[in-house]
Amino acid sequence: MEIKGKSIILIIPYFGKWPVWFNAYLKSIEANQTINWLIPTDCNIPEKYPKNIEFIKMSFHEINAMFNEKLGFDVALNYRKFCDLKPTYGHVFGEEIKDYDFWGFCDMDIIWGNVRKYMTSSVLNNYDIISSRKSAISGHFNLFRNNKKLKFLYLQVPKYKELLSTNVLTRFDENLLTEVVKKNDTKRVFWDEILCNHERGRDSHQEYYINKRIWKNGGVYQVDENNTLDEVMYLHFINWKRTMTHCDLIETDTNNFYISFNKIHLEKQSALIEYLNGVKNIFNGYWIKERRRLKKHKIKSLVKRVKRKLKLN
């Protein structure tokens, strides 16, 4: 297929077991024919999948060895450590991305909307780093112009070898790389707005909704409080990964589906189920749980400070 505009490849190593929503993920990729995905994996490769995905079948040991060889030091790789390693993908997968204008990284807990509607020729021509978060590098969608400087940008993070070789998650991809980018000239950095779902000023986190997120003809929409559709580039359901237990998409021959906190479904869930879920959210919804978690964290931090002070005295 002839690609109009700058070519893009997104890299996402994935190991273990495909998530329950994987068919919906594939369907949303299929609708973005002018963008490519590269997925190194030890999972079973589907018999049918979109032509714009390239799977690389390899074991976890093999990809660990690949990172060790390319980076020149041993990486204590685990499933979560891939997050820290994302800024190295341009270097590690240099051969696979050589024919593309932009390379980037993303996540699997996503349903893609119309990416090209947001990654316009104007954006791709005028910016070298493009993030879906505001004033920060985004681990779930970030593009880099395919040049030597940006492929090796991760080398500017202080103590990068130490941070990438430990098995502890260090937020290298978002927090630490953001600091590096801000120290450089940001005129060629696009991070002016949140391009994915957001709520209460925070991207990706959302209430436990039913029937409020829709994929329709290649676009992703949020149903707002006025019951109108608000389009976003993609839906990132980071806090729904553990609550989503079912996906109705067995085959990908459909033009629309709903993304709810508990499942992906072809028909709307009943008004009664939606009402009861709304009542539950009042007492035990995501934001209520988050408020409790933060309160508990503050108490623990206060106790630690008090204990530390008592020891000093």
C-alpha positions as CSV (number, residue, x, y, z in Angstrom):
1,M,0.0,0.0,0.0
2,E,1.3,3.5,-0.9
3,I,1.6,5.6,2.2
4,K,0.6,9.2,1.9
5,G,2.7,11.3,4.3
6,K,5.5,10.4,6.6
7,S,5.8,6.7,7.4
8,I,5.4,5.5,11.0
9,I,6.3,2.3,12.8
10,L,5.3,1.5,16.4
11,I,7.3,-1.1,18.4
12,I,5.8,-3.1,21.2
13,P,7.5,-6.3,22.5
14,Y,4.9,-8.5,24.2
15,F,5.6,-11.7,26.0
16,G,3.5,-14.1,28.0
17,K,-0.2,-14.4,26.9
18,W,-2.2,-12.2,24.6
19,P,-4.7,-10.1,26.6
20,V,-8.4,-10.8,26.5
21,W,-9.1,-7.7,24.3
22,F,-6.5,-8.7,21.7
23,N,-9.0,-9.2,18.8
24,A,-10.3,-5.6,19.4
25,Y,-6.7,-4.4,19.5
26,L,-6.1,-6.1,16.1
27,K,-9.3,-4.6,14.7
28,S,-8.3,-1.1,15.6
29,I,-4.8,-1.6,14.1
30,E,-6.4,-2.9,10.9
31,A,-8.3,0.4,10.5
32,N,-4.9,2.3,10.5
33,Q,-3.5,0.8,7.3
34,T,-0.9,3.6,6.8
35,I,0.8,2.9,10.1
36,N,2.9,-0.2,10.9
37,W,3.4,-2.1,14.1
38,L,6.3,-4.3,15.0
39,I,5.6,-6.9,17.7
40,P,8.4,-9.3,18.9
41,T,6.6,-12.0,20.9
42,D,6.7,-15.5,22.3
43,C,2.8,-15.7,22.0
44,N,1.1,-17.8,19.4
45,I,0.8,-15.7,16.2
46,P,-2.8,-15.4,15.1
47,E,-3.7,-17.2,11.9
48,K,-5.3,-14.0,10.6
49,Y,-4.0,-10.5,11.4
50,P,-3.7,-7.1,9.7
51,K,-1.1,-6.7,7.0
52,N,0.3,-3.6,8.8
53,I,1.6,-5.8,11.7
54,E,4.9,-7.6,11.6
55,F,5.3,-10.3,14.3
56,I,8.8,-11.4,15.2
57,K,8.6,-14.9,16.9
58,M,11.3,-15.1,19.6
59,S,11.7,-16.4,23.1
60,F,12.1,-14.1,26.1
61,H,15.7,-15.3,26.5
62,E,16.4,-14.4,22.9
63,I,15.1,-10.8,23.2
64,N,17.0,-10.4,26.5
65,A,20.2,-11.5,24.6
66,M,19.3,-9.0,21.8
67,F,19.1,-6.1,24.2
68,N,22.3,-7.1,25.9
69,E,24.2,-7.3,22.6
70,K,22.8,-4.1,21.2
71,L,23.2,-2.0,24.3
72,G,26.6,-3.4,25.3
73,F,25.6,-4.4,28.8
74,D,23.4,-6.9,30.6
75,V,19.8,-6.0,31.1
76,A,17.9,-7.6,33.9
77,L,14.8,-8.0,31.7
78,N,11.3,-8.7,33.1
79,Y,7.9,-8.0,31.6
80,R,7.6,-4.6,33.3
81,K,11.2,-3.6,32.5
82,F,10.2,-3.2,28.8
83,C,8.7,0.1,29.9
84,D,12.1,1.5,30.9
85,L,13.7,0.2,27.7
86,K,11.3,1.9,25.3
87,P,13.6,4.8,24.5
88,T,16.2,2.3,23.3
89,Y,14.0,0.7,20.7
90,G,15.2,3.0,17.9
91,H,18.7,1.7,18.6
92,V,17.9,-1.9,19.3
93,F,15.5,-2.3,16.3
94,G,17.6,-0.1,14.0
95,E,17.5,-2.5,11.1
96,E,13.7,-3.0,11.3
97,I,13.0,0.7,11.3
98,K,15.5,1.9,8.8
99,D,13.0,2.6,6.0
100,Y,10.6,4.6,8.2
101,D,10.4,8.4,8.8
102,F,9.3,8.0,12.4
103,W,9.6,5.2,15.0
104,G,7.9,5.0,18.3
105,F,6.6,3.0,21.2
106,C,3.2,2.2,22.6
107,D,1.2,-0.1,24.9
108,M,-1.1,-3.1,24.5
109,D,-3.9,-1.9,26.8
110,I,-5.2,0.4,24.0
111,I,-7.9,0.6,21.4
112,W,-6.7,2.7,18.5
113,G,-8.8,5.4,16.9
114,N,-7.9,7.3,13.7
115,V,-4.2,8.0,14.4
116,R,-3.6,9.9,11.1
117,K,-6.3,12.4,12.0
118,Y,-4.0,13.6,14.7
119,M,-0.6,12.7,13.2
120,T,-1.1,15.1,10.3
121,S,1.4,16.1,7.7
122,S,1.8,19.4,9.5
123,V,2.6,17.8,12.8
124,L,5.0,15.3,11.3
125,N,6.8,17.9,9.1
126,N,7.3,20.4,11.9
127,Y,8.1,18.2,14.9
128,D,10.8,15.6,15.7
129,I,9.3,14.3,19.0
130,I,5.5,13.8,19.3
131,S,3.8,12.8,22.5
132,S,0.2,12.0,23.4
133,R,0.7,13.5,26.9
134,K,0.9,17.1,27.8
135,S,4.5,18.4,28.5
136,A,5.8,14.9,29.0
137,I,7.0,11.9,27.1
138,S,4.2,9.3,26.8
139,G,5.0,5.6,27.3
140,H,1.7,4.6,25.6
141,F,2.3,6.7,22.4
142,N,5.4,8.6,21.5
143,L,7.0,9.2,18.1
144,F,10.6,10.1,17.2
145,R,12.0,11.2,13.9
146,N,14.2,8.5,12.6
147,N,17.7,10.0,13.0
148,K,20.8,9.2,14.9
149,K,20.4,11.8,17.5
150,L,17.0,10.6,18.6
151,K,17.8,6.9,18.4
152,F,20.5,7.5,20.9
153,L,18.7,10.2,23.0
154,Y,18.5,7.7,25.9
155,L,22.3,8.0,26.4
156,Q,21.7,11.5,27.8
157,V,19.9,10.2,30.8
158,P,22.4,10.3,33.8
159,K,23.5,6.8,34.9
160,Y,21.5,5.2,32.0
161,K,23.5,1.9,32.2
162,E,22.8,1.5,35.9
163,L,19.1,2.4,35.5
164,L,18.5,0.1,32.5
165,S,20.5,-2.9,33.9
166,T,18.6,-3.1,37.2
167,N,15.4,-5.2,37.3
168,V,13.6,-2.4,39.2
169,L,11.2,-0.1,37.3
170,T,12.8,3.4,37.2
171,R,10.2,5.3,35.0
172,F,13.1,5.8,32.5
173,D,10.7,6.1,29.5
174,E,8.5,8.8,30.8
175,N,9.9,10.7,33.8
176,L,13.7,10.5,33.1
177,L,13.5,11.0,29.3
178,T,11.1,13.9,29.8
179,E,13.8,15.6,31.9
180,V,16.3,15.1,29.1
181,V,14.0,16.5,26.5
182,K,13.2,19.6,28.6
183,K,16.9,20.4,29.0
184,N,17.2,20.5,25.2
185,D,15.5,22.8,22.7
186,T,11.7,21.9,22.8
187,K,10.7,23.9,19.7
188,R,10.6,20.7,17.7
189,V,8.6,18.8,20.4
190,F,4.9,18.4,20.1
191,W,3.3,17.8,23.5
192,D,0.7,20.6,23.7
193,E,-2.3,18.5,24.5
194,I,-3.6,15.1,25.7
195,L,-4.5,13.1,22.6
196,C,-6.0,10.0,24.4
197,N,-8.8,9.7,26.9
198,H,-8.4,11.9,30.0
199,E,-10.4,12.6,33.1
200,R,-9.9,15.1,36.0
201,G,-6.8,16.4,34.3
202,R,-5.2,13.0,34.1
203,D,-4.7,10.9,31.0
204,S,-5.5,7.2,30.7
205,H,-7.2,6.8,34.1
206,Q,-11.0,6.8,34.2
207,E,-14.0,5.7,36.1
208,Y,-15.4,2.1,35.8
209,Y,-17.7,3.0,32.9
210,I,-20.2,0.9,31.0
211,N,-21.3,1.9,27.4
212,K,-19.3,5.2,27.6
213,R,-16.5,4.3,25.2
214,I,-17.1,3.4,21.6
215,W,-15.0,2.3,18.6
216,K,-16.9,3.2,15.4
217,N,-15.7,3.1,11.8
218,G,-12.1,3.4,12.8
219,G,-12.6,6.2,15.4
220,V,-12.6,6.1,19.2
221,Y,-15.2,8.2,21.1
222,Q,-15.9,9.1,24.7
223,V,-19.5,9.8,25.6
224,D,-19.4,12.9,27.8
225,E,-21.7,14.1,30.5
226,N,-24.0,15.8,27.9
227,N,-24.2,12.4,26.0
228,T,-22.3,13.8,23.1
229,L,-19.4,12.0,21.4
230,D,-15.9,13.3,22.0
231,E,-13.3,11.8,19.7
232,V,-9.8,10.9,20.9
233,M,-6.8,9.4,19.1
234,Y,-7.0,6.2,21.2
235,L,-8.4,4.8,24.4
236,H,-5.8,3.8,27.0
237,F,-7.5,1.8,29.7
238,I,-4.6,1.3,32.1
239,N,-6.9,0.9,35.1
240,W,-9.3,-1.5,33.4
241,K,-6.7,-4.2,32.6
242,R,-7.7,-6.2,35.7
243,T,-11.4,-5.6,35.4
244,M,-11.9,-6.5,31.7
245,T,-12.7,-10.2,31.5
246,H,-14.3,-10.7,28.2
247,C,-14.2,-9.7,24.5
248,D,-17.1,-10.4,22.1
249,L,-15.0,-9.9,19.1
250,I,-14.2,-13.4,17.9
251,E,-13.8,-12.3,14.3
252,T,-12.9,-8.8,13.4
253,D,-15.7,-8.3,10.9
254,T,-17.5,-5.4,12.6
255,N,-17.7,-1.6,12.2
256,N,-18.3,-0.8,15.8
257,F,-18.1,-2.1,19.4
258,Y,-18.3,-0.8,23.0
259,I,-15.3,-0.7,25.4
260,S,-16.5,-1.0,29.0
261,F,-14.5,-1.5,32.1
262,N,-15.7,-5.2,32.3
263,K,-15.7,-6.3,28.7
264,I,-15.6,-5.3,25.0
265,H,-19.1,-5.9,23.6
266,L,-21.0,-5.5,20.3
267,E,-24.3,-4.4,21.8
268,K,-25.0,-1.9,24.6
269,Q,-25.3,-3.4,28.1
270,S,-28.7,-3.0,29.6
271,A,-29.9,0.3,31.2
272,L,-30.3,-1.6,34.5
273,I,-26.7,-2.9,34.4
274,E,-25.5,0.6,33.6
275,Y,-27.6,2.1,36.4
276,L,-26.4,-0.4,39.0
277,N,-22.8,0.1,38.0
278,G,-23.3,3.9,38.4
279,V,-24.5,3.4,41.9
280,K,-21.6,1.1,42.7
281,N,-19.2,3.7,41.4
282,I,-20.6,6.3,43.9
283,F,-19.4,4.1,46.8
284,N,-16.6,2.0,45.3
285,G,-15.7,3.4,41.9
286,Y,-12.2,4.0,40.6
287,W,-11.8,7.5,41.9
288,I,-13.1,6.5,45.3
289,K,-10.6,3.7,45.5
290,E,-7.9,6.1,44.3
291,R,-8.7,8.6,47.0
292,R,-8.5,5.9,49.6
293,R,-5.1,4.7,48.2
294,L,-3.7,8.2,48.3
295,K,-4.9,8.7,51.8
296,K,-3.3,5.4,52.9
297,H,-0.1,6.4,51.2
298,K,0.0,9.8,53.0
299,I,-0.5,8.1,56.3
300,K,2.3,5.6,55.7
301,S,4.6,8.4,54.6
302,L,3.7,10.4,57.8
303,V,4.4,7.3,60.0
304,K,7.8,6.9,58.3
305,R,8.7,10.5,58.8
306,V,7.7,10.3,62.5
307,K,9.7,7.1,63.1
308,R,12.7,8.7,61.3
309,K,12.5,11.8,63.5
310,L,12.2,9.7,66.7
311,K,15.3,7.8,65.8
312,L,17.2,11.0,65.2
313,N,16.2,12.3,68.6
